[in-house]
Amino acid sequence: MGGGAGGFVPPPPPLHPVPSPDAQPEQPDWNIPSLSEDEARNAFVEFASSNCCYSDAPAKDGVITNMQSFNTYRYRLETFTESRTTEWKTKPYTGQNVDAGPQPAPPPWAIHVQTPEMFKDREDNVKVPNTSSVKPCHICNATGKSPCESCKGSGKKKCTSCSGSGRRLEESCDTCSGTGNESCMACFGHGTEECKTCQGKKQLEMFINLKVEWKNNLEDYVAQQASGIKTDNLTSVTGKRLFHDEQYMVYPVFGFPDPNLSQASERMVREHQSNFAKTARIHKQKHTIELIPITKVNYKWKDNSHVFYVFGNESRVSADDYPATCCCCSIM
């Protein structure tokens, strides 16, 4: 530990071998059934009904004039990392054991911390062994008291009855006896309150804290598609899984029918493994390819043409130009 808390602690070299191209996607299966008109309308009605600012009339009574199916690939790479930082911390001393002495503190990455569920964000804080000691509270000079924040240590505040004038209705104020001040209710006129740092204990335990952060670093690539739906809409849905691989470090996808996806996989895997290994320990990676169904639906409502989209396994709906919203939605 070198006698102090050093902030960011670089990870040790990886112990696992370089990944090999064992798992690769097979020829995609495009057998995703087309959405029926009834299914599209039901999804549209549910969408409109769930929005308090929408009338469901266009969804129920609009005339569907055309439906067109689109599919797009989504490649997703997830890299689960662990990073460690150290810093000095204090807490009120209430008689707990302290362990600072001749025994040196262990290096941050030598401290055992239980790894949580993979690909889930989490943060743990661990007191580093052999670093805790007791010292007087530096905030209150070991008195256990600090100036009252409400009255700035005076014990008095402006009288609320006479606004500090000392008089009410041309007579001396009864509340403050004409002084214009009354006792501070926060500190009961003492001018001091319990020290927030030591909580009145006068002493602090000082130790080095190890903060361990596990993070799932997720990145998506969505292949170009001509449906017109905004790509951001697709982040919240799932598709038909075509490929999944999970290991310490994954190998980029190659030989996929869409060369742009293979190129994106190669770039993303390279960047993840290079960038994250500098600042964290990589525990595991996984990548998937999904085929996301998209149906573009043209419909007419009151002689005007509109469009909505039904997408993903969840049959989510996007309708940016929904034609019947209430006044409050228009204003917003």
C-alpha positions as CSV (number, residue, x, y, z in Angstrom):
1,M,0.0,0.0,0.0
2,G,3.1,2.2,0.3
3,G,2.0,3.9,3.5
4,G,-0.9,5.8,2.0
5,A,-4.1,5.6,-0.1
6,G,-3.1,5.8,-3.8
7,G,-6.4,6.4,-5.6
8,F,-6.8,4.3,-8.8
9,V,-5.0,1.0,-8.6
10,P,-4.0,-0.6,-12.0
11,P,-5.0,-4.2,-12.3
12,P,-2.5,-7.0,-12.4
13,P,-1.7,-8.7,-15.8
14,P,-4.4,-11.1,-17.0
15,L,-3.9,-14.8,-16.3
16,H,-6.1,-16.2,-19.1
17,P,-5.0,-17.1,-22.6
18,V,-5.8,-15.1,-25.7
19,P,-9.2,-16.1,-27.2
20,S,-9.5,-18.4,-30.1
21,P,-12.2,-18.4,-32.9
22,D,-14.0,-21.5,-31.6
23,A,-17.6,-20.3,-31.6
24,Q,-18.9,-18.6,-34.7
25,P,-22.5,-17.9,-35.8
26,E,-24.2,-20.3,-38.2
27,Q,-26.1,-19.3,-41.3
28,P,-29.0,-17.0,-40.1
29,D,-32.5,-18.3,-40.0
30,W,-34.8,-15.7,-41.4
31,N,-37.9,-17.6,-40.4
32,I,-39.6,-14.9,-38.4
33,P,-43.4,-15.0,-39.0
34,S,-44.9,-11.8,-40.5
35,L,-47.2,-9.8,-38.2
36,S,-50.9,-10.0,-39.0
37,E,-53.1,-7.0,-39.4
38,D,-55.0,-7.9,-36.2
39,E,-51.7,-8.3,-34.3
40,A,-50.5,-4.9,-35.5
41,R,-53.8,-3.2,-34.6
42,N,-53.9,-4.8,-31.1
43,A,-50.4,-3.6,-30.4
44,F,-51.3,-0.1,-31.6
45,V,-54.5,0.0,-29.4
46,E,-52.5,-1.1,-26.4
47,F,-49.9,1.6,-27.1
48,A,-52.5,4.3,-27.4
49,S,-54.5,3.1,-24.3
50,S,-51.3,3.2,-22.2
51,N,-50.7,6.9,-22.9
52,C,-53.0,9.1,-20.9
53,C,-52.6,11.9,-23.5
54,Y,-53.8,9.8,-26.4
55,S,-57.2,9.1,-27.7
56,D,-57.4,5.5,-28.8
57,A,-59.8,6.3,-31.7
58,P,-57.1,6.4,-34.4
59,A,-55.7,3.1,-33.2
60,K,-59.1,1.4,-33.1
61,D,-60.8,3.0,-36.2
62,G,-57.8,4.0,-38.4
63,V,-57.7,2.2,-41.8
64,I,-54.6,0.2,-42.3
65,T,-53.5,0.7,-45.9
66,N,-50.2,-1.1,-46.1
67,M,-47.9,-3.3,-44.0
68,Q,-44.2,-3.9,-44.7
69,S,-41.9,-6.2,-42.9
70,F,-38.2,-5.4,-42.2
71,N,-35.6,-7.1,-40.2
72,T,-32.3,-5.9,-38.8
73,Y,-29.3,-7.4,-37.0
74,R,-28.2,-6.2,-33.6
75,Y,-24.7,-7.2,-32.4
76,R,-24.2,-6.7,-28.7
77,L,-20.9,-6.9,-26.8
78,E,-20.7,-6.9,-23.0
79,T,-17.5,-6.7,-21.0
80,F,-17.7,-7.3,-17.3
81,T,-14.9,-5.5,-15.4
82,E,-13.6,-4.9,-11.9
83,S,-11.7,-1.8,-10.9
84,R,-10.2,-0.8,-7.5
85,T,-9.4,2.5,-5.9
86,T,-8.2,3.4,-2.4
87,E,-8.7,6.5,-0.2
88,W,-8.5,7.5,3.4
89,K,-11.8,7.6,5.2
90,T,-12.9,8.3,8.8
91,K,-15.9,7.4,10.9
92,P,-16.8,8.0,14.6
93,Y,-14.8,6.0,17.0
94,T,-17.0,4.0,19.3
95,G,-14.5,1.6,20.8
96,Q,-14.1,-0.7,17.8
97,N,-10.8,-2.6,17.3
98,V,-8.1,-0.9,15.3
99,D,-5.3,-2.8,13.7
100,A,-2.6,-0.4,12.5
101,G,0.9,-1.5,13.5
102,P,4.1,-3.0,12.2
103,Q,2.3,-5.4,10.0
104,P,2.1,-3.9,6.4
105,A,-1.2,-3.5,4.6
106,P,-1.8,-5.9,1.8
107,P,-1.8,-4.7,-1.8
108,P,-5.3,-3.7,-3.0
109,W,-5.5,-6.5,-5.6
110,A,-4.4,-9.1,-3.0
111,I,-7.5,-8.4,-0.8
112,H,-10.2,-11.1,-1.4
113,V,-13.6,-9.7,-2.4
114,Q,-16.4,-12.0,-3.5
115,T,-17.2,-11.5,-7.1
116,P,-20.9,-10.8,-7.7
117,E,-23.2,-12.1,-10.4
118,M,-21.7,-11.7,-13.8
119,F,-22.7,-8.8,-16.0
120,K,-24.4,-6.9,-13.1
121,D,-23.2,-3.5,-11.9
122,R,-22.2,-3.4,-8.2
123,E,-20.0,-1.5,-5.7
124,D,-18.4,-2.8,-2.5
125,N,-16.3,-1.0,0.1
126,V,-13.8,-2.9,2.2
127,K,-11.7,-1.6,5.1
128,V,-8.0,-2.4,4.2
129,P,-6.5,-4.6,7.0
130,N,-3.7,-3.1,9.1
131,T,-4.6,0.5,8.3
132,S,-7.0,1.7,11.0
133,S,-6.1,3.9,13.9
134,V,-7.7,6.4,16.3
135,K,-7.2,10.2,16.2
136,P,-8.9,13.3,17.7
137,C,-11.6,14.7,15.6
138,H,-10.0,17.5,13.5
139,I,-13.4,19.2,12.8
140,C,-14.4,20.0,16.4
141,N,-10.9,19.8,18.0
142,A,-12.0,16.8,20.0
143,T,-14.8,18.7,21.8
144,G,-17.7,16.8,20.2
145,K,-19.3,20.1,19.5
146,S,-19.4,22.5,16.5
147,P,-21.0,26.0,16.0
148,C,-24.7,25.8,15.3
149,E,-25.3,26.1,11.6
150,S,-28.7,27.7,12.1
151,C,-27.5,30.6,14.3
152,K,-23.8,30.6,13.3
153,G,-22.9,30.0,17.0
154,S,-24.6,33.0,18.5
155,G,-27.5,31.1,20.2
156,K,-29.9,33.8,19.0
157,K,-32.0,34.3,15.9
158,K,-34.1,37.2,14.6
159,C,-37.4,37.2,16.4
160,T,-40.1,35.8,14.1
161,S,-42.9,37.7,15.8
162,C,-41.5,41.2,15.2
163,S,-39.1,40.4,12.4
164,G,-36.2,41.7,14.6
165,S,-37.7,45.2,15.2
166,G,-38.4,44.6,18.9
167,R,-41.9,46.1,18.6
168,R,-45.4,44.9,17.6
169,L,-48.4,47.2,17.2
170,E,-46.3,50.1,18.6
171,E,-45.6,48.2,21.7
172,S,-42.6,46.1,22.9
173,C,-42.7,42.6,21.5
174,D,-43.7,40.1,24.1
175,T,-41.9,37.2,22.4
176,C,-38.4,38.7,22.5
177,S,-39.0,41.2,25.3
178,G,-38.2,44.0,22.9
179,T,-34.7,42.7,22.1
180,G,-35.5,41.7,18.5
181,N,-33.9,38.3,19.1
182,E,-35.1,35.0,20.3
183,S,-33.4,31.8,21.4
184,C,-32.3,29.5,18.5
185,M,-34.5,26.5,18.5
186,A,-32.0,24.4,16.7
187,C,-29.4,24.5,19.5
188,F,-31.8,25.7,22.3
189,G,-29.7,28.8,22.7
190,H,-26.4,27.0,23.4
191,G,-24.8,28.2,20.1
192,T,-23.3,24.7,19.5
193,E,-24.6,21.4,18.2
194,E,-23.2,17.8,18.0
195,C,-20.3,17.5,15.6
196,K,-21.5,15.8,12.5
197,T,-18.1,14.3,11.7
198,C,-17.5,12.4,15.0
199,Q,-21.2,12.4,16.1
200,G,-20.1,13.8,19.4
201,K,-17.6,11.0,20.1
202,K,-14.6,13.4,20.0
203,Q,-12.5,10.7,18.3
204,L,-12.3,9.2,14.8
205,E,-11.3,5.9,13.4
206,M,-9.1,6.6,10.3
207,F,-8.5,3.9,7.8
208,I,-7.9,3.2,4.1
209,N,-11.0,2.2,2.2
210,L,-10.9,0.0,-0.8
211,K,-13.7,0.7,-3.3
212,V,-14.4,-2.2,-5.7
213,E,-16.6,-1.4,-8.7
214,W,-18.0,-4.1,-11.0
215,K,-19.4,-2.7,-14.2
216,N,-21.0,-4.3,-17.2
217,N,-19.8,-2.3,-20.2
218,L,-22.3,-2.8,-22.9
219,E,-22.2,-1.6,-26.6
220,D,-24.6,-2.2,-29.4
221,Y,-24.2,-2.1,-33.2
222,V,-27.4,-2.1,-35.2
223,A,-27.1,-2.9,-38.9
224,Q,-28.5,-0.4,-41.3
225,Q,-32.2,-0.9,-42.1
226,A,-34.6,0.9,-44.5
227,S,-37.7,0.9,-42.3
228,G,-37.3,4.5,-41.1
229,I,-37.7,3.7,-37.4
230,K,-35.3,5.4,-35.1
231,T,-32.5,3.1,-34.0
232,D,-32.8,4.3,-30.4
233,N,-36.2,2.6,-30.2
234,L,-34.6,-0.8,-30.6
235,T,-32.5,-0.7,-27.4
236,S,-35.4,-1.7,-25.2
237,V,-36.5,-4.8,-27.2
238,T,-35.3,-8.3,-27.9
239,G,-35.1,-10.2,-31.1
240,K,-34.5,-13.8,-32.3
241,R,-31.1,-14.9,-31.0
242,L,-28.9,-16.2,-33.8
243,F,-25.6,-16.4,-32.0
244,H,-24.3,-16.3,-28.4
245,D,-20.8,-16.8,-27.0
246,E,-19.5,-16.2,-23.5
247,Q,-16.0,-16.7,-22.2
248,Y,-13.1,-14.9,-20.5
249,M,-12.3,-12.9,-23.8
250,V,-14.4,-13.5,-26.9
251,Y,-13.1,-13.7,-30.4
252,P,-14.6,-11.3,-33.0
253,V,-17.4,-12.7,-35.3
254,F,-16.2,-13.4,-38.8
255,G,-17.8,-14.7,-42.0
256,F,-21.2,-13.3,-41.1
257,P,-23.4,-12.6,-44.2
258,D,-23.5,-8.9,-43.3
259,P,-19.8,-7.8,-43.6
260,N,-20.6,-4.6,-41.7
261,L,-21.5,-6.6,-38.6
262,S,-18.3,-8.6,-38.8
263,Q,-16.3,-5.3,-39.1
264,A,-18.2,-3.8,-36.1
265,S,-17.5,-6.9,-34.0
266,E,-13.8,-6.8,-34.8
267,R,-13.6,-3.1,-33.9
268,M,-15.7,-3.4,-30.7
269,V,-13.9,-6.5,-29.4
270,R,-10.5,-4.9,-30.0
271,E,-11.4,-1.6,-28.4
272,H,-13.0,-3.3,-25.3
273,Q,-10.1,-5.6,-24.7
274,S,-7.5,-2.9,-25.2
275,N,-9.2,0.0,-23.4
276,F,-10.7,-1.8,-20.4
277,A,-7.6,-3.9,-19.7
278,K,-5.7,-0.7,-18.9
279,T,-8.1,0.5,-16.2
280,A,-9.8,-2.7,-14.9
281,R,-9.6,-6.4,-14.6
282,I,-11.7,-8.1,-17.3
283,H,-13.6,-11.0,-15.7
284,K,-15.7,-12.1,-18.7
285,Q,-17.1,-11.1,-22.0
286,K,-20.1,-12.2,-24.0
287,H,-21.5,-11.2,-27.4
288,T,-24.8,-11.9,-29.2
289,I,-26.4,-11.4,-32.6
290,E,-30.2,-10.9,-32.7
291,L,-32.5,-10.6,-35.6
292,I,-35.1,-7.9,-34.6
293,P,-38.4,-7.9,-36.5
294,I,-39.8,-4.5,-37.6
295,T,-43.2,-3.9,-39.2
296,K,-44.0,-0.6,-40.8
297,V,-47.7,0.1,-40.9
298,N,-49.3,2.8,-43.0
299,Y,-52.8,3.9,-42.0
300,K,-55.4,6.6,-42.6
301,W,-57.2,8.6,-40.0
302,K,-59.7,11.4,-41.1
303,D,-58.3,11.3,-44.7
304,N,-54.7,11.9,-43.5
305,S,-51.9,9.3,-43.8
306,H,-49.8,8.3,-40.8
307,V,-47.3,5.6,-39.9
308,F,-46.5,3.5,-36.9
309,Y,-44.0,0.7,-36.3
310,V,-44.3,-2.6,-34.4
311,F,-40.9,-4.0,-33.4
312,G,-39.2,-6.6,-31.3
313,N,-40.4,-9.8,-29.7
314,E,-42.3,-7.6,-27.3
315,S,-44.4,-6.0,-30.2
316,R,-43.5,-2.5,-29.0
317,V,-45.0,0.4,-30.9
318,S,-43.5,3.7,-32.1
319,A,-45.8,6.4,-33.5
320,D,-44.1,9.8,-33.6
321,D,-47.0,11.5,-35.5
322,Y,-49.9,10.1,-33.5
323,P,-52.9,12.2,-34.7
324,A,-55.1,12.5,-31.6
325,T,-53.5,13.9,-28.5
326,C,-55.1,16.1,-25.8
327,C,-54.3,19.8,-25.3
328,C,-51.9,19.3,-22.5
329,C,-49.7,17.0,-24.7
330,S,-49.7,19.6,-27.5
331,I,-48.6,22.3,-25.1
332,M,-45.8,20.2,-23.7
